[in-house]
């Protein structure tokens, strides 16, 4: 791994856990850059997106949807957001406009929904007009229960289907690992889901007509907090948290099992004792890339812009525990493989989301100690 952030120069060194000031230039293999704050004063920002009129929307995990308009964070949150379960890992997660937002004004939110004495992962949609969300209706509610690991990412594929990630909810099992809820297709623990935009189940989903929940597209995941449809190939990709070690980047195929907790590369927290039966298993998909130690993956991007031309086609993965941005170079000769990893923006804070803006810059939703957060924009700096 190339930790180029250690070569931070011009003004001073970046210390782990400290924010990167705008004037501090970071070096990488191909591009030097700095991080410009574009929205400050946020609380645990989780997701960033843009509307056709140029407004930026930011979710705050405690349950607020915020607007950044003309470079300014509006003081009043968006009205009409449903009540969220804002405890532990729960809260408001992703925000995503409908592909036809310009005509239908539909906005989608994923969040931890209060349910009985606990909570579950849910997706709703509503009309976003006059800085309010109205007509909110259910799209998806996961059949899952637990303490955390909600997943909560949503994305559109090329066919106009909605993709949703759901974590394993920190469920436990003893003895037979194959009996874990993430290996059981009768619930939504540790799955990705494929739906019509209104929540109906497509007839060609892989488990339709079987003894399984028909929404499920793939299973055996732990906690996928990055989800994207590749802008060139249309493939679905996800990054997910391992335990102590074993974060993964996965190419998601219909009906396949990604192994949690039967196989993996992590160990039990603290004790370091084994969790898995091994790192590979029959009928189980192996990750395209994995991290040991973990960086606590969150947010996933394939860059296609012109601001950083040498980064085109690279995967960018946010790291929370590592307070970093990982750039992965896909192999040209071996499709579906990663040939190099470079660590960028080391010490910037807990990177919750990674997005490419309409302007071609890379935006990060960053959480500092205590929950204070901001959105930063990575901008190239000419080399001397």
C-alpha positions as CSV (number, residue, x, y, z in Angstrom):
1,X,0.0,0.0,0.0
2,X,1.3,3.5,-0.8
3,X,0.6,6.0,2.0
4,X,1.2,9.1,0.0
5,X,-0.5,11.3,2.6
6,X,2.6,11.1,4.6
7,X,4.2,13.4,2.0
8,X,1.8,16.3,2.9
9,X,3.7,19.5,2.3
10,X,3.7,23.2,1.7
11,X,2.3,24.4,5.1
12,X,2.7,21.5,7.6
13,X,2.1,17.9,8.4
14,X,-1.3,16.5,8.9
15,X,-1.7,14.7,12.2
16,X,-4.0,11.7,12.5
17,X,-7.5,12.9,13.6
18,X,-6.9,16.5,12.7
19,X,-8.8,18.3,9.9
20,X,-6.8,19.1,6.7
21,X,-6.7,22.9,6.2
22,X,-7.4,24.2,2.7
23,X,-3.8,25.4,2.2
24,X,-2.2,22.0,3.1
25,X,-1.3,20.2,-0.1
26,X,-1.3,16.5,-0.2
27,X,0.7,14.6,-2.7
28,X,-0.3,11.4,-4.5
29,X,1.2,9.3,-7.3
30,X,-0.6,11.3,-10.0
31,X,-2.2,14.4,-8.5
32,X,-1.5,16.8,-5.8
33,X,-4.6,18.2,-4.1
34,X,-6.1,20.0,-1.2
35,X,-9.4,19.8,0.7
36,X,-11.7,22.9,0.6
37,X,-14.5,23.0,3.2
38,X,-17.8,23.7,1.4
39,X,-20.2,23.1,4.3
40,X,-19.4,23.2,8.0
41,X,-21.3,23.0,11.2
42,X,-22.9,19.6,10.4
43,X,-23.5,16.7,12.9
44,X,-22.3,13.3,11.6
45,X,-22.9,13.9,7.9
46,X,-23.7,10.6,6.3
47,X,-24.6,11.2,2.6
48,X,-24.3,13.9,-0.1
49,X,-26.2,14.3,-3.3
50,X,-27.1,17.1,-5.8
51,X,-30.4,18.2,-7.4
52,X,-30.7,19.4,-11.0
53,X,-30.9,23.0,-9.8
54,X,-27.5,22.8,-8.2
55,X,-28.6,22.4,-4.6
56,X,-26.6,20.0,-2.5
57,X,-28.4,17.8,0.0
58,X,-26.7,16.4,3.1
59,X,-28.1,13.9,5.6
60,X,-27.1,14.2,9.2
61,X,-27.4,10.9,11.1
62,X,-29.4,12.3,14.0
63,X,-32.3,12.7,11.5
64,X,-31.9,16.0,9.7
65,X,-31.8,16.6,5.9
66,X,-29.9,19.8,5.1
67,X,-29.6,22.0,2.0
68,X,-26.4,23.7,0.8
69,X,-27.5,26.5,-1.6
70,X,-25.2,28.9,-3.5
71,X,-22.4,27.8,-1.2
72,X,-24.2,28.3,2.0
73,X,-25.7,25.8,4.5
74,X,-29.3,26.8,5.1
75,X,-30.0,27.1,8.8
76,X,-33.4,25.3,8.8
77,X,-33.5,21.6,8.1
78,X,-35.9,20.2,5.5
79,X,-39.4,19.6,7.0
80,X,-41.2,16.3,6.5
81,X,-38.4,13.9,7.2
82,X,-39.8,10.8,9.1
83,X,-38.8,10.0,12.7
84,X,-35.6,8.1,12.8
85,X,-34.1,5.8,15.4
86,X,-31.1,8.0,16.2
87,X,-29.3,5.8,18.7
88,X,-26.0,3.8,18.4
89,X,-25.4,3.3,14.7
90,X,-29.0,4.2,13.9
91,X,-30.1,7.4,12.2
92,X,-30.8,9.0,8.8
93,X,-28.6,7.5,6.2
94,X,-28.7,8.0,2.4
95,X,-30.5,10.5,0.2
96,X,-31.1,9.9,-3.5
97,X,-33.2,11.8,-6.1
98,X,-35.3,9.7,-8.5
99,X,-33.8,9.4,-12.0
100,X,-36.7,11.6,-13.2
101,X,-36.5,14.0,-10.3
102,X,-36.8,17.1,-12.6
103,X,-40.3,16.0,-13.6
104,X,-41.6,14.1,-10.6
105,X,-39.7,15.7,-7.6
106,X,-39.4,12.3,-5.9
107,X,-36.7,12.1,-3.2
108,X,-35.7,8.8,-1.5
109,X,-34.3,8.5,2.1
110,X,-33.0,5.4,3.9
111,X,-32.9,5.4,7.7
112,X,-33.2,3.4,10.9
113,X,-36.9,3.2,11.6
114,X,-38.2,2.7,15.1
115,X,-40.0,-0.6,15.3
116,X,-41.4,-2.0,18.5
117,X,-38.6,-1.8,21.1
118,X,-36.0,-1.8,18.4
119,X,-35.5,-0.6,14.8
120,X,-35.0,-1.7,11.2
121,X,-33.6,-0.4,7.9
122,X,-36.3,1.4,5.9
123,X,-36.6,3.4,2.7
124,X,-39.2,6.0,2.0
125,X,-39.9,8.5,-0.8
126,X,-41.7,11.8,-0.9
127,X,-42.1,14.9,-3.1
128,X,-39.5,17.6,-2.5
129,X,-40.9,21.0,-3.1
130,X,-40.4,24.4,-1.5
131,X,-37.7,22.9,0.8
132,X,-40.2,20.4,2.2
133,X,-40.8,16.7,1.9
134,X,-44.5,15.9,1.4
135,X,-46.6,12.8,0.6
136,X,-44.0,10.5,2.2
137,X,-44.7,6.8,1.5
138,X,-43.0,3.5,2.2
139,X,-40.8,1.8,-0.4
140,X,-39.1,-0.8,1.7
141,X,-38.9,-2.1,5.3
142,X,-36.3,-4.8,6.1
143,X,-37.4,-7.9,8.0
144,X,-34.5,-7.7,10.4
145,X,-33.7,-6.8,14.0
146,X,-30.6,-6.2,16.1
147,X,-28.4,-3.5,17.6
148,X,-26.6,-2.0,14.6
149,X,-25.2,-2.8,11.1
150,X,-28.0,-1.2,9.2
151,X,-26.3,-1.0,5.8
152,X,-28.6,1.8,4.5
153,X,-27.1,2.7,1.1
154,X,-29.3,3.1,-1.9
155,X,-28.5,3.4,-5.6
156,X,-30.2,3.4,-9.0
157,X,-29.1,0.9,-11.7
158,X,-29.3,1.3,-15.4
159,X,-32.7,-0.4,-15.6
160,X,-34.2,2.1,-13.2
161,X,-34.4,-0.4,-10.3
162,X,-33.6,0.7,-6.8
163,X,-30.8,-1.1,-5.0
164,X,-30.7,-1.2,-1.2
165,X,-28.1,-2.6,1.2
166,X,-29.0,-4.0,4.6
167,X,-26.5,-5.1,7.2
168,X,-26.5,-8.2,9.3
169,X,-27.8,-6.2,12.4
170,X,-24.9,-7.6,14.5
171,X,-26.8,-10.9,14.8
172,X,-24.9,-13.7,16.4
173,X,-25.0,-17.5,16.2
174,X,-23.3,-20.3,18.0
175,X,-22.0,-23.5,16.5
176,X,-23.0,-23.8,12.9
177,X,-22.0,-20.6,11.1
178,X,-24.2,-21.5,8.2
179,X,-27.2,-21.1,10.5
180,X,-26.4,-17.3,10.9
181,X,-29.3,-15.0,9.8
182,X,-27.1,-13.6,7.1
183,X,-27.2,-17.1,5.5
184,X,-30.9,-17.4,5.8
185,X,-33.0,-16.1,2.9
186,X,-36.2,-15.8,5.0
187,X,-35.0,-12.5,6.4
188,X,-33.2,-9.4,5.3
189,X,-30.1,-9.7,7.5
190,X,-26.9,-9.0,5.4
191,X,-28.4,-8.6,1.9
192,X,-28.7,-6.4,-1.1
193,X,-32.2,-5.8,-2.4
194,X,-33.6,-4.9,-5.9
195,X,-36.9,-3.2,-6.2
196,X,-39.1,-1.1,-8.6
197,X,-39.0,2.6,-7.8
198,X,-42.3,2.2,-5.8
199,X,-41.1,-0.9,-3.8
200,X,-42.7,-3.6,-5.9
201,X,-40.5,-6.7,-6.5
202,X,-39.3,-7.3,-10.1
203,X,-40.4,-10.6,-11.6
204,X,-36.8,-11.5,-12.6
205,X,-35.2,-11.2,-9.2
206,X,-33.1,-14.3,-8.5
207,X,-35.2,-15.7,-5.6
208,X,-38.7,-15.0,-7.0
209,X,-40.8,-18.2,-6.7
210,X,-38.4,-19.8,-4.3
211,X,-38.5,-20.3,-0.5
212,X,-37.0,-16.9,0.1
213,X,-37.8,-13.2,0.4
214,X,-38.2,-12.2,-3.3
215,X,-36.6,-8.7,-2.8
216,X,-33.2,-10.3,-2.1
217,X,-30.5,-9.9,-4.8
218,X,-27.5,-11.2,-2.9
219,X,-26.8,-12.3,0.6
220,X,-24.0,-13.2,3.1
221,X,-23.0,-9.6,3.7
222,X,-22.0,-8.1,7.0
223,X,-22.5,-4.3,6.8
224,X,-22.4,-2.8,3.3
225,X,-22.0,1.0,3.7
226,X,-20.9,1.7,0.2
227,X,-23.0,0.9,-2.8
228,X,-22.7,1.9,-6.5
229,X,-23.6,1.0,-10.0
230,X,-20.5,1.2,-12.2
231,X,-21.0,4.2,-14.6
232,X,-19.4,2.3,-17.5
233,X,-20.3,-1.4,-17.0
234,X,-23.5,-1.1,-15.1
235,X,-22.2,-3.7,-12.5
236,X,-23.3,-3.4,-8.9
237,X,-20.4,-3.0,-6.4
238,X,-20.4,-2.7,-2.6
239,X,-17.9,-2.2,0.2
240,X,-18.6,-3.7,3.6
241,X,-17.3,-3.7,7.1
242,X,-15.4,-6.7,8.3
243,X,-14.9,-7.2,12.0
244,X,-11.3,-6.7,13.3
245,X,-9.8,-7.0,9.8
246,X,-11.6,-8.2,6.7
247,X,-13.3,-5.1,5.1
248,X,-14.3,-6.1,1.6
249,X,-14.9,-4.7,-1.9
250,X,-17.3,-6.9,-3.7
251,X,-18.7,-7.2,-7.2
252,X,-22.4,-8.1,-6.6
253,X,-24.0,-10.7,-8.8
254,X,-27.6,-11.9,-8.6
255,X,-28.3,-14.8,-6.2
256,X,-24.8,-15.2,-4.9
257,X,-23.6,-15.8,-1.4
258,X,-20.8,-13.5,-0.1
259,X,-20.0,-15.6,2.9
260,X,-20.6,-13.8,6.1
261,X,-19.8,-15.2,8.7
262,X,-18.8,-18.6,7.2
263,X,-15.7,-17.2,5.5
264,X,-13.7,-14.0,5.8
265,X,-10.5,-12.3,6.7
266,X,-11.3,-10.9,10.1
267,X,-11.1,-12.0,13.7
268,X,-13.0,-11.3,16.9
269,X,-12.6,-7.9,18.4
270,X,-10.1,-7.7,21.2
271,X,-9.3,-11.4,21.6
272,X,-8.2,-11.9,18.0
273,X,-9.8,-15.4,18.0
274,X,-11.0,-16.9,14.8
275,X,-14.6,-16.3,13.5
276,X,-14.7,-18.0,10.2
277,X,-14.2,-21.5,8.9
278,X,-11.6,-20.1,6.5
279,X,-11.1,-17.4,3.9
280,X,-12.7,-19.3,1.0
281,X,-15.6,-21.7,0.6
282,X,-17.5,-23.7,-2.0
283,X,-20.4,-21.7,-3.5
284,X,-19.2,-18.5,-1.8
285,X,-18.0,-15.4,-3.7
286,X,-14.6,-14.1,-2.7
287,X,-14.0,-10.3,-2.4
288,X,-12.3,-8.4,-5.2
289,X,-10.2,-6.6,-2.6
290,X,-10.0,-6.7,1.2
291,X,-8.3,-4.8,4.0
292,X,-6.4,-6.2,7.0
293,X,-6.3,-4.2,9.2
294,X,-9.8,-2.7,8.6
295,X,-10.3,0.9,7.5
296,X,-14.0,0.8,8.3
297,X,-15.2,1.3,4.8
298,X,-18.0,3.7,4.0
299,X,-18.9,5.5,0.8
300,X,-17.9,4.2,-2.7
301,X,-17.2,6.0,-5.9
302,X,-15.9,5.3,-9.4
303,X,-14.4,8.5,-10.7
304,X,-15.3,9.6,-14.2
305,X,-14.5,13.4,-14.1
306,X,-11.9,15.6,-15.8
307,X,-10.5,17.4,-12.8
308,X,-8.2,14.5,-11.9
309,X,-7.6,12.9,-15.3
310,X,-5.2,10.2,-14.1
311,X,-7.7,9.0,-11.6
312,X,-10.4,8.2,-14.1
313,X,-11.8,4.7,-13.6
314,X,-10.4,4.4,-10.1
315,X,-12.5,3.3,-7.1
316,X,-12.5,5.6,-4.1
317,X,-13.5,4.1,-0.7
318,X,-14.0,6.1,2.4
319,X,-12.3,4.9,5.6
320,X,-13.7,5.8,9.0
321,X,-11.3,4.0,11.4
322,X,-8.4,4.8,9.1
323,X,-9.5,8.4,8.6
324,X,-8.5,8.2,5.0
325,X,-9.6,7.8,1.4
326,X,-8.4,4.7,-0.4
327,X,-7.9,4.8,-4.2
328,X,-8.0,1.5,-5.9
329,X,-6.7,1.0,-9.5
330,X,-8.6,-1.7,-11.4
331,X,-6.6,-4.1,-13.5
332,X,-6.7,-3.5,-17.3
333,X,-5.6,-7.1,-18.1
334,X,-7.6,-8.9,-15.5
335,X,-11.1,-7.5,-15.3
336,X,-12.6,-7.6,-11.8
337,X,-9.2,-7.4,-10.1
338,X,-7.5,-4.5,-8.2
339,X,-3.8,-4.0,-9.1
340,X,-2.9,-1.1,-6.7
341,X,-4.0,0.7,-3.6
342,X,-3.1,4.3,-2.7
343,X,-4.0,6.0,0.6
344,X,-5.1,9.6,0.2
345,X,-6.2,12.3,2.6
346,X,-4.9,10.4,5.6
347,X,-6.0,12.0,8.9
348,X,-8.9,14.0,7.4
349,X,-11.4,12.5,9.8
350,X,-14.0,9.7,9.5
351,X,-15.0,9.7,5.8
352,X,-18.7,8.7,5.7
353,X,-19.4,9.3,2.0
354,X,-17.5,9.9,-1.2
355,X,-19.3,11.5,-4.2
356,X,-18.4,13.0,-7.6
357,X,-20.0,16.4,-7.9
358,X,-21.6,17.8,-11.1
359,X,-18.4,19.9,-11.4
360,X,-16.2,16.9,-11.6
361,X,-14.6,17.4,-8.1
362,X,-14.6,14.7,-5.4
363,X,-16.6,15.5,-2.3
364,X,-16.3,13.9,1.1
365,X,-18.7,13.8,4.0
366,X,-16.4,13.9,7.0
367,X,-17.0,13.4,10.7
368,X,-14.6,14.7,13.3
369,X,-14.3,13.7,16.9
370,X,-17.5,14.3,18.9
371,X,-19.6,14.1,15.8
372,X,-18.9,17.6,14.3
373,X,-18.8,17.3,10.6
374,X,-18.3,19.0,7.3
375,X,-18.4,18.4,3.5
376,X,-15.1,19.0,1.8
377,X,-14.1,19.2,-1.9
378,X,-10.9,17.8,-3.2
379,X,-9.3,20.2,-5.7
380,X,-6.2,19.6,-7.8
381,X,-3.0,21.6,-7.2
382,X,-0.5,22.2,-9.9
383,X,2.8,20.6,-9.3
384,X,5.9,22.8,-9.3
